[in-house]
Amino acid sequence: MPAIQFQLNGAAATVDADPDRTLLDVLRCRLGVTGTHFGCGAGECGACYVMVDGRAMSSCDMPMWSVAGKDVVTVEGLGTAEKPHPLQRAFISEQAMQCGYCVSGILISAAALLKGNPSPTEAEVRAALDRNLCRCGSHNRMVRAVLRAASEMATS
């Protein structure tokens, strides 16, 4: 098996893995990075989203060969318990999560949006989160949280 090198949450990572194995599987089973969840397995629900070179992408259908040399950020790479990302603080403040299963993917989608558009409109936030499914129906709170984080990030 070839060694696949990429950046993971700001650090160099090298994994000996089948190049066709999914990034999600390698993250969870080989690297112990478990914040990214398996949802549908077809890239349709958003539970497995990670940022690859700044774009939110599904990791459940992404082969390892496709991340070679790229920058991958999971929810663990956004912030820490001691220093949470503004999105994480805003989601807590707005009580924008219920069961939490979808939240890691939604945080990644929101972070990718704010990286490219630091002052999004409500419509732009809704469009960015449209591919993320939340069975608990917390989308309105999530939209408020993303707008709150954008506002906080603009003033800091």
N, C-alpha and C positions, 0 to 999 in steps of 0.2 A: 504494500500500500504506500502510496506517495505521501510525503509530508506536505500539508497545506498550511501556508502561512498567511495570517491576516492580523488586523488590529481588533482586539476585543475590549471594549470599554476603556480605551486609551492605552492598553498594554499589548505588547507583541504576543501573539498566540501561534503555536505550531501544533498541529494535530495530525497524527498518522491515522487517516480514515479513508474509507472507500470514497472516491470523488463523487459518486452518485448518491451517497448517504445524505439525508437532509440536514440542513443547518440546525433545525429544531432538535433533531435527535442527538446530534453531536453536542449542542449546547447543554441539553438536559442530562444526557446519559454519560457523556465522556468528560465534560468540563464542569458539571455540577452547577450550571447557571440555570436555575429553575423558575425564575420569574416569568419567563416566556412560556405560555401554555399551549397545549394541543387542543384545538377546537374541532374544526370540521375535517382537517386533513386535505382540504382542496384549495386553500388560499382564499376562502370566501367569507370568513367570519371575523378575522382580525385579532383573535386571541393570541396568535403566534407572531405578531408583528415585531420586527426589530428595525432599526435604522441601518441602512447600508449606504455608505457615502452620503448621509444626510437625508435619504428618502425612506419613508416607511414602506416596508415590504414584508410579505408573508414568508416565514422561515420554514413552514411545514412542507412546502413544495419547492424549496430552493436547494439545489444540489451544492455540496461543499465546493466543488470546483469553481462555482460562480462567485465565491467570496474570496478567492485567492488574491492577496494583495490589496484587499479592500478594508474599509473601516466599518466595523460592526458595533452598534451600540444597543444594548438590551436595557430593560427598565432598571437593572442594577447599576448601569452606567450613568443614569440621570442624576442621582443624588444618594446621600447616605442618611441614616437615621439622625446623625449629628448635624448634617448640613443638607437637608432635603432640597430638591429642585423646586423653584417657584410653582411649577405645576403640581407637584406632590403636596405642597402646603395648601394650595388653592383647592385641590380635590378634598382634602381633609376639612378645610374651612367651610366649603360648600356642601359637605356631606354627599359628595358626588359618586358614591359607590355603595352598592348593596352587598352582593355576594363577593365581588372583587375578581371574579374569574376573567372578565374582559378588560379590566382596568389597565393591566400592563400594556396591552396592545393599544388601548386608547391613549394612554400617556405617551407612547411612542409616536402615534399619529399626530398628537397635539404638539409634541416637541419638534417633530419634523416641520409641521406647519409654522411654528414660531421661529424656527431657524431661518426659514425662507421668507416669512412675512411676520415681522414682530408686532404689527398692529392690525390684526385681522378684524374684519367685520363679523357680526354674528352669522351672517350667511356664509362667509368663508370658513368659519369654524365648523358650522353644520356640514358643509360640503367636505371638509377634510376628515370629519368623523363618520361620514356616511357609510363607508365600507366596514365600519366596526359595529358588530352586533352586540347588543346588551339586552338580555332577556329580562332584566329587572326593571327596565324602563327608566333609567336614570339619565337619559340623554340631556334633558333640559338642565339639570344640575351640572352635568359635565360641560356643557357649553358655557354656562356661567363661570365655572371654574377656569376654563381656558381663557376666557376674556379677562377674568380677575388676574390670572398669572401674567398675561400679556401686559396689563396695566402696571402690575408690580415690577415687571422686568424693564418697562420703559422708564420708570422713575428711579431705578437703582443703578 
